[in-house]
Amino acid sequence: MNNQFEITPIMKVQKENIPEWRWKDIINLGLKVATILSDENNKNKYKDLYWLSKKNIKELITTFE
């Protein structure tokens, strides 16, 4: 049986490319998602969620600075 927690070389490369998140970044992203989800207009809600899903991780962090 394989160890499910073993880090493969591909995973190691991907991990190195992920920027370091600060608590401020996590909280701001959570507030942004909560704001989107609280919108009563479903058209806007899904449009904004789609926009958010197309951002890469580095863009998400810099969005809140």
C-alpha positions in Angstrom: 0.0 0.0 0.0 1.3 3.5 -1.0 1.8 6.1 1.6 -0.9 8.7 0.9 1.2 11.5 2.5 4.3 10.9 0.4 5.3 14.0 -1.5 6.0 13.3 -5.1 8.5 15.3 -7.1 5.6 17.0 -9.0 3.9 18.0 -5.7 7.2 19.4 -4.4 7.5 21.7 -7.5 3.9 22.8 -7.2 4.4 23.5 -3.4 7.4 25.7 -4.1 5.4 27.8 -6.6 2.6 28.6 -4.1 3.1 32.0 -2.4 3.0 32.2 1.3 -0.4 33.3 2.7 -0.7 35.6 5.7 -3.7 35.5 8.0 -4.7 38.9 6.6 -4.9 37.4 3.1 -7.0 34.4 4.2 -9.4 36.7 6.1 -9.7 39.1 3.3 -10.4 36.3 0.8 -13.0 34.8 3.2 -14.7 38.2 3.4 -14.7 38.6 -0.3 -16.3 35.1 -0.8 -18.9 35.9 2.0 -19.8 39.1 0.3 -20.3 37.4 -3.0 -22.4 34.6 -1.5 -24.6 37.1 0.4 -25.7 38.8 -2.9 -29.4 38.1 -3.4 -29.0 38.6 -7.2 -28.0 35.1 -8.4 -26.8 36.4 -11.8 -24.3 38.7 -10.1 -23.4 36.0 -7.5 -22.5 33.4 -10.1 -20.7 35.9 -12.3 -18.5 37.1 -9.4 -17.8 33.5 -8.3 -16.8 32.6 -11.8 -14.5 35.7 -12.0 -12.9 34.7 -8.7 -12.4 31.1 -9.8 -10.4 32.3 -12.9 -7.8 34.2 -10.7 -4.6 32.5 -10.0 -3.4 32.3 -6.4 -0.8 35.1 -6.7 -3.5 37.4 -8.1 -5.8 36.6 -5.2 -3.3 37.7 -2.7 -2.4 41.0 -4.4 -6.0 41.8 -4.9 -6.3 42.7 -1.2 -3.1 44.6 -0.7 
